[in-house]
Amino acid sequence: MILGLGPWELILLGVLFSAVFGLKRLPDAARELGRLHGLSQRIKRKFPWVSRFF
């Protein structure tokens, strides 16, 4: 489970995102989500107390 969502919810969100923004925007959005995930992991390693909020 990612962010408390199961696989079917994630698939549905992906379909909705591609329907709203188009397939050309999908790789850029995935790249940005990866960067945000990396940033949140670095912040959690540097400041462990932050993980209580996320």
LUMFISE-642258 format. One record per residue (C-alpha): x, y, z; residue number from 1. Coordinates in pm, 1 decimal, padded with zeros to 6 digits. Each point is the difference from the previous one (the first is absolute). Layout:
N
{X->X	Y->Y	Z->Z	pos->NUM}
...
This chain:
54
{X->00000.0	Y->00000.0	Z->00000.0	pos->1}
{X->00129.7	Y->00339.8	Z->-00097.6	pos->2}
{X->-00137.5	Y->00297.0	Z->00191.9	pos->3}
{X->-00268.1	Y->-00227.4	Z->00138.8	pos->4}
{X->-00133.3	Y->-00079.9	Z->-00347.7	pos->5}
{X->-00034.6	Y->-00345.2	Z->-00144.9	pos->6}
{X->00095.3	Y->-00102.7	Z->-00351.9	pos->7}
{X->-00346.4	Y->00062.3	Z->-00148.4	pos->8}
{X->-00017.7	Y->00350.1	Z->00142.4	pos->9}
{X->00345.8	Y->00079.2	Z->-00141.3	pos->10}
{X->-00101.7	Y->-00130.2	Z->-00343.1	pos->11}
{X->-00317.2	Y->00209.8	Z->00010.6	pos->12}
{X->00198.1	Y->00311.1	Z->00095.7	pos->13}
{X->00241.7	Y->-00063.6	Z->-00287.7	pos->14}
{X->-00286.7	Y->-00032.3	Z->-00247.4	pos->15}
{X->-00164.6	Y->00316.9	Z->00130.7	pos->16}
{X->00327.8	Y->00191.4	Z->-00014.3	pos->17}
{X->00065.6	Y->-00107.0	Z->-00358.3	pos->18}
{X->-00358.5	Y->00087.7	Z->-00096.6	pos->19}
{X->00029.3	Y->00348.0	Z->00149.2	pos->20}
{X->00354.7	Y->00093.5	Z->-00102.2	pos->21}
{X->00066.3	Y->-00230.3	Z->-00294.8	pos->22}
{X->00258.3	Y->-00269.9	Z->-00054.8	pos->23}
{X->00277.7	Y->00241.9	Z->-00095.2	pos->24}
{X->-00002.9	Y->00155.7	Z->00347.4	pos->25}
{X->00016.3	Y->-00336.3	Z->00178.9	pos->26}
{X->00382.4	Y->-00055.6	Z->-00015.0	pos->27}
{X->00067.1	Y->00353.6	Z->00125.1	pos->28}
{X->-00240.6	Y->-00046.9	Z->00288.1	pos->29}
{X->00158.4	Y->-00334.3	Z->00092.0	pos->30}
{X->00344.3	Y->00161.9	Z->-00001.3	pos->31}
{X->-00119.5	Y->00278.7	Z->00228.2	pos->32}
{X->-00162.3	Y->-00249.9	Z->00236.6	pos->33}
{X->00330.8	Y->-00187.4	Z->00015.8	pos->34}
{X->00183.9	Y->00320.2	Z->00084.4	pos->35}
{X->-00252.7	Y->00083.7	Z->00271.4	pos->36}
{X->00031.9	Y->-00348.4	Z->00145.6	pos->37}
{X->00379.9	Y->00028.8	Z->00006.7	pos->38}
{X->-00023.2	Y->00339.9	Z->00163.9	pos->39}
{X->-00236.1	Y->-00128.5	Z->00268.0	pos->40}
{X->00233.1	Y->-00295.9	Z->00069.2	pos->41}
{X->00301.5	Y->00231.8	Z->00036.2	pos->42}
{X->-00193.2	Y->00226.7	Z->00236.1	pos->43}
{X->-00112.4	Y->-00298.8	Z->00209.1	pos->44}
{X->00360.5	Y->-00125.8	Z->00025.3	pos->45}
{X->00130.7	Y->00341.4	Z->00098.3	pos->46}
{X->-00284.3	Y->00081.2	Z->00237.8	pos->47}
{X->-00148.1	Y->-00327.6	Z->00135.2	pos->48}
{X->-00264.1	Y->00179.0	Z->00205.0	pos->49}
{X->-00163.1	Y->00124.6	Z->-00323.6	pos->50}
{X->-00114.6	Y->-00353.7	Z->-00081.7	pos->51}
{X->-00270.5	Y->00034.3	Z->00265.3	pos->52}
{X->-00173.1	Y->00256.9	Z->-00222.0	pos->53}
{X->00020.4	Y->-00183.4	Z->-00334.1	pos->54}
